[in-house]
C-alpha cells in the first residue's frame, strides 16, 4: 500500500494516538523499563523538539530515557546501539543515519528480543516499527505549493542525503505533482543534486553550481528540507534573486523566511506529535504489545524493497503566508520570531 492511501483509511485515529501523551501504564511504572534512543545526528534544530516530547511520553509511562548521538556516523551508530543494549534497554528507537548500514544493529536487537522503532527514517526490515510523517505527501505539498505560484519554467531540485530513504520518498511526491508538466515541457528540471548530510552549506554549493550552469536562469527551487532551503536562499540572494522556494520541517528561520517572502512554503511536521507518539509506542512495545496491535498501526510497503512493516504515518501541515498564524497559535514559534521583517498580507503578522 502506497503512503498516499493512508489518509483515507487511518488518520482519524492516528493523530489522537500521536498527540495524547497519556495511557499511564502501571505495569511499565512497576518495572521501570528503559527506552534506548539512537539519534543519527543532532545538527537540525527539530530533533531537540522531538526529544523533549519523546522524553515526556516515556516518563509519563514511568520509564527511563537513555540516548546516544551518532554524529552523522554509521559506524558510531552501530557502536552506540551496542552500548545502549549493554545498558539493558527494553526497546530501541533508532533514527537511522544509513538505511543499509543499520542491518547488524537490527539483527543484534532481534537476537536479544528487543523491539525496534525506525524513527522518521525507514528501516526496511519487518522486525521494526516505522513511525514518521507521510514523506511522499510532504514532497507533494512542497511541489504543489511552488507549482501554484510558478506553474512553468526552469526548476531546480535540491535533495537530501543519498543514504536517507526520505530523500527518495520526497522526490517521489514531488514528481507526482510536477511530472506531467515536465513531460509536457512546461517545466524543465535544470539541476538536481543530493546534499551530503542534509547540510545547508552543501545545498548552497549545489545551488550556486546550478545557477552558474544556467546563467541564473532558474525560476523555482524544490528543496527537501528547511535547512537546505536556507542555503538555497543564501545562494539566490547573493545573485539578487527572489524566486519560489519550497522546504519542510517548520524550522523557525524558515517560517520567518516565509513571512519575508523568501520561501514559499515550509511543510511543518509537528515534531512534538511525532516524539510523543514514539515515546508512547516505545512504552507499549516494552510492555509486550505486539507491533501489529499498536493503536493506529497499519502496514507500509512503499520502500525500495517493498518489505511490509507495521507503521504509523502522520499528516503534515503546510505553512505559507496564508496560514502562518497556525504555527504561532500552536506555540511553535512566537509572533515576534515569525513576523520580523514580514511582507504585507501574512496571516498572523498583521
C-alpha positions, 0 to 999 in steps of 0.5 A: 500500500502506497503512503498516499492511501493512508489518509483515507483509511487511518488518520482519524485515529492516528493523530489522537494516538500521536498527540495524547501523551497519556495511557499511564501504564502501571505495569511499565511504572512497576518495572521501570523499563528503559527506552534506548534512543539512537539519534543519527545526528543532532545538527537540525534544530527539530530533533531537540523538539522531538526529544523533549516530547519523546522524553515526556511520553516515556516518563509519563509511562514511568520509564527511563530515557537513555540516548546516544548521538551518532554524529552523522556516523554509521559506524558510531551508530552501530557502536552506540546501539551496542552500548545502549543494549549493554545498558539493558534497554527494553526497546530501541528507537533508532533514527537511522543515519544509513538505511543499509548500514543499520542491518547488524544493529537490527539483527543484534536487537532481534537476537536479544528480543528487543523491539525496534522503532525506525524513527522518521527514517525507514528501516526496511526490515519487518522486525521494526516499527516505522513511525514518521510523517507521510514523506511522499505527501510532504514532497507533494505539498512542497511541489504543489505549493511552488507549482501554484505560484510558478506553474512553468519554467526552469526548476531546480531540485535540491535533495537530501542525503543519498543514504536517507530513504526520505530523500527518495520518498520526497522526490517521489511526491514531488514528481507526482505533482510536477511530472506531467508538466515536465513531460509536457515541457512546461517545466524543465528540471535544470539541476538536481543534486543530493546534499551530503548530510542534509547540510545547508552549506552543501545545498548552497554549493549545489545551488550556486553550481546550478545557477552558474550552469544556467546563467541564473536562469532558474525560476523555482527551487524544490528543496527537501528540507528547511535547512537546505532551503536556507542555503538555497536562499543564501545562494539566490540572494547573493545573485539578487534573486527572489524566486519560489522556494519550497522546504519542510520541517517548520524550522523557525528561520524558515517560517520567518523566511516565509513571512519575508517572502523568501520561501514559499512554503515550509511543510511543518511536521509537528515534531512534538506529535511525532516524539510523543507518539514514539515515546508512547509506542516505545512504552507499549512495545516494552510492555509486550504489545505486539507491533501489529496491535499498536493503536493506529498501526497499519502496514507500509510497503512503499520502500525500495524493497517493498518489505511490509512493516507495521507503521504509523504515518502522520499528516503534515501541515503546510505553512505559507503566508496564508496560514502562518498564524497556525504555527504561532497559535500552536506555540511553535514559534512566537509572533515576534520570531515569525513576523520580523521583517514580514511582507504585507498580507501574512496571516498572523503578522498583521 
